[in-house]
Amino acid sequence: MKVTKAEIVISAVSKKQYPGDMLPEIALAGRSNVGKSSFINKLINRKNLARTSSKPGKTQTLNFYKINDIFYFVDVPGYGYAKVSKKEKEKWGPMMEEYFLTRENLKAVLLITDLRHEPTKDDLRMYDFLKYNGVQVIIIGTKLDKIPKTKRAQHIKRTKQTFQMDSDDILIPFSSETGEGKEESWSVITKLINN
C-alpha cells in the first residue's frame, strides 16, 4: 500500500472518545520499547508520525492514526517494564480491555515482539487473552536485522513454539532498519481491512 496520508486523529482513554467513522482498525500491542512506533513509521515511510522514545512507557493512551482515510492503526500502551506508577498501569488494563473486547471494527491485533529474545510472560499473557476472546492476532517479530541470517530460522521457530501458535497463525519477521517484512505486513493488513 502506498501511504499518501497519515495523521494522528485522537489519543483516547475511553470508548466515548473513539473515532465515530467506524473505519477498520488494526491495533498494535507489545512490550514497552519493543518498536511499535518504529514499525508504524517504517510502514508509512514517515520518520516520526508515531513518536519513538528511549523512555519506555511513553504511550499512555489509545492513539488512533488514520491512514489514507481508509483505516486506523491504533497504538495501545506498552506493557512490561515501563517506568510509570502502579496506579497509571492499573488504569491501562481496563482501558485496553474495553477497547479489545468491545470495538466492533477492530480487525486484528499486531502483537509486536523482539525476535532476538524468547517471548516474555507478558507477551504470552496478551496473546492468550486475545486468542481466548476471539480477537485475531498476528505476531510481528521485530529487530530481524540484529539476528545473523544463519540463526533466523531457529529464532522464528522458538517464537512460534513459545506462543504455541496454531498452524494457521501468522508470524512476520520484520526489521524497521532494512524494511524486511514490510511488503508481507502490508499484504496481511490489506486483506484484513478489506474483509
C-alpha positions in Angstrom: 0.0 0.0 0.0 1.3 3.5 -0.9 0.6 5.8 2.0 -0.2 9.3 0.9 -1.9 10.5 4.0 -1.3 9.6 7.7 -2.4 11.7 10.7 -3.0 11.2 14.4 -6.7 11.8 15.0 -7.1 11.3 18.7 -5.5 10.0 21.8 -8.4 8.3 23.6 -8.8 6.9 27.1 -12.3 5.7 26.9 -15.0 4.4 24.4 -16.7 7.8 24.1 -13.6 9.3 22.6 -13.0 6.6 19.9 -13.4 7.9 16.3 -17.0 7.6 15.2 -16.4 6.9 11.5 -16.1 3.2 12.1 -13.3 2.6 9.6 -11.5 -0.7 10.0 -8.9 -0.7 12.8 -5.6 -2.6 13.3 -4.3 -2.4 16.8 -0.6 -2.7 17.8 0.2 -4.2 21.2 3.6 -5.1 22.7 6.1 -4.6 25.4 7.2 -1.0 26.1 10.2 -0.2 23.9 9.7 -3.2 21.6 9.4 -1.0 18.5 5.7 -0.4 17.9 6.3 3.2 16.8 9.2 2.3 14.6 7.0 -0.3 13.0 4.3 2.2 12.2 6.8 4.8 10.9 8.5 2.2 8.7 5.2 1.0 7.2 4.1 4.5 6.3 7.5 5.9 5.3 7.4 8.7 7.9 10.2 9.4 10.3 8.1 10.4 13.3 4.4 10.2 12.9 4.4 7.8 15.8 6.8 9.1 18.4 9.6 6.8 19.3 11.2 7.3 22.7 14.2 6.0 24.6 12.0 6.1 27.7 9.7 3.0 27.7 6.1 3.6 28.5 5.5 6.9 26.6 2.2 5.7 25.1 -0.4 6.0 27.8 -3.5 6.4 25.7 -5.0 4.7 22.7 -3.5 6.6 19.8 -5.6 6.5 16.6 -3.6 7.1 13.4 -5.8 7.5 10.3 -4.1 6.1 7.2 -5.1 7.2 3.7 -8.6 7.9 5.1 -9.4 4.1 4.8 -8.3 2.6 8.2 -6.7 3.3 11.5 -3.6 2.0 13.2 -4.4 2.0 17.0 -1.3 2.1 19.2 -2.1 0.8 22.7 0.1 1.4 25.8 3.1 -0.9 26.0 3.2 -3.4 28.9 6.2 -4.6 30.8 8.9 -2.5 32.4 7.5 1.0 31.7 8.6 3.3 34.5 5.1 4.6 35.3 3.3 4.5 38.6 1.4 1.3 39.5 -1.8 3.5 39.6 -1.2 4.5 35.9 -0.7 0.9 34.9 -3.8 -0.2 36.7 -5.8 2.4 34.6 -4.4 0.9 31.3 -5.8 -2.6 31.9 -9.5 -1.7 31.8 -8.9 0.9 29.1 -7.3 -1.7 26.8 -9.7 -4.5 27.8 -12.6 -2.2 26.9 -11.1 -1.5 23.5 -10.1 -5.1 22.6 -13.4 -6.6 23.8 -16.0 -4.0 22.6 -14.6 -2.4 19.5 -16.6 -3.9 16.6 -14.4 -2.6 13.8 -11.2 -3.9 15.3 -10.0 -6.3 12.6 -6.8 -7.7 14.3 -4.1 -7.0 16.8 -0.5 -7.0 15.6 1.5 -8.3 18.6 5.0 -6.8 18.3 7.7 -8.9 19.9 11.5 -8.8 19.8 12.6 -11.7 17.7 16.0 -11.8 19.3 14.5 -12.9 22.6 12.1 -15.5 23.8 8.6 -14.0 24.2 8.0 -12.8 27.7 5.3 -13.8 30.2 3.6 -10.5 29.4 3.7 -11.3 25.6 2.2 -14.8 26.3 -0.5 -13.3 28.6 -1.5 -10.8 25.9 -1.6 -13.4 23.2 -3.6 -15.8 25.2 -6.1 -13.1 26.3 -6.7 -12.0 22.7 -7.0 -15.6 21.4 -9.3 -16.6 24.2 -11.6 -13.6 23.3 -11.6 -14.4 19.6 -9.5 -11.5 18.5 -7.3 -12.2 15.5 -3.6 -11.9 16.4 -0.7 -11.5 14.0 2.8 -11.7 15.5 5.4 -9.2 14.2 8.9 -10.3 15.2 11.0 -7.1 15.1 14.8 -6.5 15.2 15.3 -9.1 12.4 18.4 -7.2 11.2 20.1 -7.9 14.6 19.9 -11.7 14.1 22.6 -13.4 12.0 21.0 -14.9 8.9 22.1 -18.4 9.9 20.2 -18.1 13.2 16.9 -16.6 12.0 15.1 -19.8 11.4 15.7 -21.0 14.9 14.6 -17.7 16.4 11.4 -17.8 14.4 10.8 -21.5 15.5 11.4 -20.6 19.1 8.9 -17.8 19.0 6.2 -20.0 17.3 6.8 -22.7 19.9 6.7 -20.4 22.9 3.4 -18.9 21.8 2.2 -22.4 20.9 0.9 -20.8 17.7 -1.7 -22.6 15.6 -0.6 -23.7 12.2 -2.8 -21.0 10.5 -1.5 -18.2 12.8 0.8 -15.7 11.1 4.3 -14.6 12.2 6.0 -11.9 10.2 9.8 -11.4 10.8 10.4 -7.6 10.5 13.1 -5.0 10.5 12.4 -1.3 10.8 16.0 -0.8 9.8 16.1 -2.7 6.5 12.4 -2.8 5.7 12.4 -6.7 5.6 8.8 -7.9 6.3 7.2 -4.6 5.2 5.6 -6.0 2.0 4.3 -9.0 3.8 2.9 -6.8 6.6 1.1 -4.6 4.1 -0.3 -7.6 2.3 -1.7 -9.1 5.5 -3.1 -5.7 6.7 -4.7 -5.0 3.3 -6.5 -8.4 3.4 -7.7 -7.7 7.0 -9.1 -4.2 6.2 -10.9 -5.4 3.1 -12.6 -8.3 4.8 
